[in-house]
Amino acid sequence: MKSAFVQPRFEGTRFSEHTLPLDVVKDLAAYETLLVELAKRLYLKDHPDRQRVPKGFAADFHLHLERVDDGSARPLLSLVATGALALGLGAGQYLEQARELITACIGAPEGQLPPEFPRELLVHFNQIGRSLCPDERMEIAASEGQTAALTPERRKQLVLAANSVYQRPIELAGSIIEAHWEKSSLQLRPRYGQPIAVPMLESFHAQARAYGGRPRHQVLIKGIGAYDSWENLVNVVSVETMEVQLDYQLANRFDELRGLVDGWYDGLGRAPDRERLDFIASKMIGFYPEKAPLPIIVPTPEGNLLFEWNVAGEPSVDLDLSSLQAEAHAFKADQSDMFTAFDLSQADGWVKMFALITQITGQSVA
């Protein structure tokens, strides 16, 4: 037996094609979990003589995504009963009561939640609505016609009404301070803030060994973080992906240079050729000598690059992108000039230039 049960409406740019992103489906599955748990609580409230709901209560009821209608995106969730046991136990009516109470909870003014909604179940809103972006909302209409809107901010309020932290998706970037193999965790130093422990995926152990203690290479982590009401990250709950970003500062600078267009310099100035920029980036990112300080990379009005180091001798490298010819310059201790040319279209040109950079920036050649 099947019957229409609830049809939330999702609003936001992602839903303009009347489709439902797959990550939103996880929110609907979390809604079903809360629905069943709340229905059980309502049953027990009406049957104070029982300690547990009857065996099989709500087991034969499931929400199915029947279709997605227009109007932003309106997924129709139908209640499908696959057995007769739950019908005899009256689970259907408690699921309907739970649906109305969830809607009332979402739509209640802040600080005025329905008294019959168990506060310990508010934790389910860590999952319900987790996929919503800042400009998105999920609307649910009650049977009386009122509409409740779940937004990221409202979701946060609901969880914090009963808990000291709430969960939301996180992107965290930082360098590996150390790894704890027995705990399968990392101590990560974010770009901003204090070091924090992060669960480590088993598949990431080799990368952790290779890049631990090397601050030029950072790890980008995507997962779920727990935040307090002031948006301070308390801990990383789970990790979905971990990705090493080699020489991330160099990579970020090359990304900025790719964004230049002709006229970038007071209406003048040629933008560097993007294919040549990509070539230079591929030779430097992950290969730049770790014993040498990072350069300041400056575009020139002619469409070329200038590398500078803020160390004694004022070393620099002029790079002609069209010919891939580079010339290094530095002042010796006696203030005389030193010039060295490199052909960066050849592999040995890069080897020689990196060796010279390591030397003239104050370090011995590795």
C-alpha positions in Angstrom: 0.0 0.0 0.0 1.3 3.4 -1.0 0.2 6.9 0.0 1.6 10.4 -0.5 3.1 11.4 2.8 5.1 14.7 2.6 6.4 16.9 -0.2 9.1 19.3 0.9 10.1 22.2 -1.4 13.8 23.0 -1.9 14.7 26.5 -3.0 18.0 27.8 -4.2 20.1 28.0 -7.4 20.9 24.3 -7.3 17.2 23.4 -7.6 16.3 25.8 -10.5 16.3 22.9 -13.0 13.7 21.1 -10.8 16.2 18.3 -10.0 17.5 17.0 -6.7 21.2 16.8 -6.0 22.2 13.4 -4.6 23.6 14.9 -1.4 20.2 16.2 -0.6 18.8 12.7 -0.7 20.9 12.0 2.4 18.9 14.7 4.2 15.7 13.0 3.3 16.9 9.7 4.6 17.9 11.4 7.9 14.3 12.9 8.0 12.9 9.4 7.8 15.1 8.3 10.7 13.9 11.1 12.9 10.3 10.4 11.8 10.5 6.8 13.0 12.2 7.7 16.3 9.7 10.4 17.1 6.8 8.1 16.2 8.1 5.6 18.7 8.3 8.2 21.4 4.8 9.3 20.7 3.6 5.7 20.9 5.3 5.2 24.3 3.8 8.5 25.6 0.3 7.1 24.8 1.2 3.8 26.4 3.0 4.6 29.7 2.7 1.0 30.8 5.2 -0.1 28.1 8.9 0.2 28.2 9.4 -0.5 24.5 7.4 -0.3 21.4 6.0 -3.6 20.1 8.2 -5.7 18.0 7.9 -4.7 14.3 6.5 -1.3 15.1 7.1 0.9 11.9 9.3 -1.8 10.5 7.0 -2.3 7.5 6.7 1.4 6.7 9.3 3.2 4.5 9.5 6.5 2.8 10.1 6.3 -1.0 11.1 9.1 -3.3 8.3 8.8 -5.9 9.1 11.8 -8.1 10.4 15.3 -8.2 7.9 18.0 -9.2 8.5 21.5 -10.6 8.5 24.6 -8.3 12.1 24.7 -7.6 12.4 21.0 -6.6 9.6 19.3 -4.8 10.3 15.6 -4.1 7.2 13.7 -3.3 7.9 11.2 -0.5 5.3 8.4 -0.3 4.7 6.2 2.6 4.9 2.5 1.5 3.5 -0.2 3.8 4.9 -3.6 3.0 3.2 -5.7 5.7 0.1 -5.9 7.8 1.8 -6.0 11.2 2.4 -2.3 11.6 -1.1 -1.5 10.5 -2.5 -3.5 13.4 -0.1 -1.7 15.8 -1.3 1.8 14.6 2.2 2.9 13.5 0.8 4.8 10.6 -1.1 7.4 12.8 2.0 7.9 14.9 4.1 8.5 11.8 1.6 11.2 10.8 1.7 12.8 14.2 5.5 12.7 14.1 5.5 14.4 10.7 3.3 17.3 12.0 5.4 17.7 15.1 8.7 17.8 13.1 7.2 20.5 10.9 6.0 22.5 14.0 9.5 22.2 15.5 11.1 23.6 12.4 8.7 26.4 12.1 8.6 27.4 15.8 10.0 30.7 16.9 13.5 30.5 18.3 13.4 29.4 21.9 9.8 28.3 21.7 10.0 24.7 20.6 6.9 22.5 21.0 7.0 21.0 24.5 6.1 17.6 23.3 9.1 17.3 21.0 11.9 15.4 22.9 14.9 17.6 23.1 17.3 14.7 22.8 16.0 14.1 19.3 17.1 17.6 18.1 20.5 16.0 17.4 19.0 14.5 14.2 19.1 18.0 12.7 22.8 17.5 12.5 22.0 15.4 9.4 18.7 16.9 8.3 19.5 19.9 6.1 23.2 19.3 6.3 23.5 19.6 2.5 21.9 23.0 2.4 24.0 25.9 1.1 23.7 29.4 2.8 21.2 30.6 0.1 19.0 27.5 0.2 16.0 26.3 2.2 13.8 23.3 2.6 10.1 24.1 3.2 7.6 21.7 4.6 3.9 22.4 4.8 1.8 21.2 7.7 -1.6 19.7 7.2 -3.2 22.9 8.4 -1.5 24.9 5.7 1.4 26.5 7.6 4.8 26.3 6.1 8.0 25.8 8.0 11.4 26.6 6.5 14.6 24.8 7.4 17.7 26.9 6.5 21.3 26.4 7.6 20.9 28.9 10.4 17.6 27.4 11.6 19.2 23.9 11.6 22.0 25.3 13.7 19.5 26.8 16.2 17.6 23.5 16.5 20.7 21.5 17.3 22.2 24.1 19.7 18.8 24.2 21.6 19.8 20.9 23.2 23.6 20.5 22.5 26.7 22.6 23.0 27.9 22.0 19.4 26.4 21.4 16.0 27.8 19.7 12.9 28.2 21.0 9.4 30.4 20.2 6.3 33.9 21.4 6.6 36.8 22.1 4.3 40.0 22.3 6.3 43.5 23.0 5.0 46.7 22.7 6.9 50.1 21.1 7.2 50.8 17.8 9.0 52.5 18.3 12.3 52.6 14.6 13.2 50.7 11.4 12.7 49.4 8.9 15.3 49.4 5.6 13.5 47.7 3.6 16.3 44.9 6.1 16.5 44.8 6.7 12.7 44.8 10.4 13.2 46.7 13.5 12.2 47.7 16.6 14.1 47.0 19.3 11.6 48.1 22.9 11.7 45.5 24.9 9.8 46.3 28.2 8.0 44.5 29.9 10.8 43.8 28.8 14.3 45.2 26.2 16.7 46.4 22.7 15.7 43.7 20.2 15.7 43.4 16.4 15.7 41.9 14.9 12.5 40.8 11.3 11.8 43.1 9.9 9.1 41.8 7.7 6.3 43.7 4.4 6.1 44.4 5.1 2.4 46.2 8.3 3.4 48.9 6.7 5.6 51.6 6.7 2.8 51.0 10.4 2.1 51.1 11.2 5.8 54.6 9.6 6.0 55.8 11.4 2.9 54.5 14.9 3.8 54.4 15.0 7.6 56.5 17.9 9.0 56.8 19.6 5.6 54.8 22.8 5.9 55.0 23.8 2.3 52.7 20.9 1.4 49.3 21.0 2.9 46.4 18.6 3.2 42.9 19.6 2.1 40.3 17.8 4.2 36.6 17.5 3.4 34.3 16.1 6.0 32.1 17.0 9.0 33.1 19.4 11.8 31.6 20.2 15.1 31.2 23.9 15.9 30.0 25.8 18.9 27.5 28.7 18.8 30.4 31.1 18.0 31.4 29.1 15.0 34.6 28.0 16.6 35.7 24.6 15.3 35.6 22.2 18.3 36.6 18.9 16.6 36.6 17.1 13.2 33.9 14.5 13.5 34.6 12.6 10.3 36.6 12.8 7.1 35.4 12.0 3.6 38.4 12.9 1.5 42.0 13.9 2.1 44.1 15.5 -0.6 47.7 16.7 -0.6 48.3 20.1 -2.2 52.0 20.3 -3.1 53.7 23.7 -2.6 50.3 25.2 -2.1 51.6 28.8 -1.8 53.3 28.5 -5.2 50.1 26.9 -6.6 47.9 29.7 -5.3 50.2 32.3 -6.8 50.1 30.7 -10.2 46.3 30.6 -10.0 46.3 34.3 -9.3 48.6 34.9 -12.3 46.3 32.9 -14.6 43.5 35.3 -13.7 45.4 38.3 -15.2 44.0 39.8 -18.4 45.5 42.3 -20.9 45.6 45.8 -19.5 46.1 44.6 -15.9 48.8 47.3 -15.3 47.0 50.7 -15.4 45.3 49.8 -18.7 48.6 48.5 -20.1 50.5 45.3 -19.5 50.2 42.0 -21.3 48.8 39.0 -19.5 51.2 36.1 -19.2 50.5 33.3 -21.6 48.4 30.7 -19.7 49.9 27.6 -21.4 53.4 28.8 -20.6 52.3 29.6 -17.0 51.0 26.0 -16.7 54.3 24.7 -18.0 56.3 26.7 -15.5 53.9 25.8 -12.7 54.2 22.1 -13.5 58.0 22.3 -13.3 58.0 24.2 -9.9 55.1 22.8 -7.9 56.3 19.7 -6.1 59.9 20.1 -7.4 61.0 23.5 -5.9 63.9 22.8 -3.5 62.7 22.7 0.1 66.0 24.1 1.4 65.4 27.4 -0.6 63.0 30.1 0.5 60.0 30.6 -1.7 60.2 33.4 -4.3 58.0 36.4 -4.8 56.6 36.0 -8.3 55.9 39.2 -10.1 54.3 39.6 -13.6 56.0 42.1 -15.8 54.2 44.5 -18.2 55.8 42.6 -21.1 53.9 39.4 -20.2 56.9 37.7 -18.5 57.8 36.8 -14.9 60.2 38.1 -12.3 61.2 35.9 -9.4 62.7 37.7 -6.4 64.0 36.6 -3.0 64.2 38.9 0.1 67.7 37.7 1.2 71.2 39.0 1.1 72.5 39.6 -2.4 69.0 40.5 -3.7 68.8 37.4 -6.0 66.3 37.4 -8.8 65.4 35.5 -12.0 64.0 37.1 -15.1 62.0 34.6 -17.2 61.0 35.2 -20.8 57.8 33.1 -21.2 57.9 33.1 -25.0 61.4 31.7 -25.3 61.6 30.0 -21.8 65.0 31.6 -21.3 65.8 32.7 -17.8 68.6 34.8 -16.4 69.6 34.8 -12.7 71.1 37.9 -11.1 72.6 38.5 -7.7 75.1 40.7 -6.0 78.2 38.9 -4.7 79.8 39.8 -1.3 82.1 42.3 -3.0 79.0 43.9 -4.6 80.0 42.7 -8.1 77.2 41.4 -10.3 76.6 37.7 -11.0 74.6 36.7 -14.1 73.7 33.1 -15.1 71.5 32.1 -18.0 69.3 29.0 -18.2 67.3 27.3 -20.9 64.1 26.2 -19.2 62.9 24.4 -22.2 65.4 21.7 -21.2 65.3 19.5 -18.1 68.9 20.2 -17.1 68.1 23.9 -17.2 65.7 23.4 -14.3 68.2 21.3 -12.4 70.9 23.9 -12.7 68.6 26.8 -11.8 67.3 25.1 -8.7 70.8 24.3 -7.6 71.9 27.9 -8.1 68.8 29.2 -6.3 69.5 27.0 -3.3 73.1 28.3 -3.2 72.5 32.0 -3.7 69.6 32.2 -1.2 72.0 31.2 1.6 71.7 27.4 1.7 74.1 24.6 0.6 73.1 22.6 -2.4 71.3 19.4 -1.4 
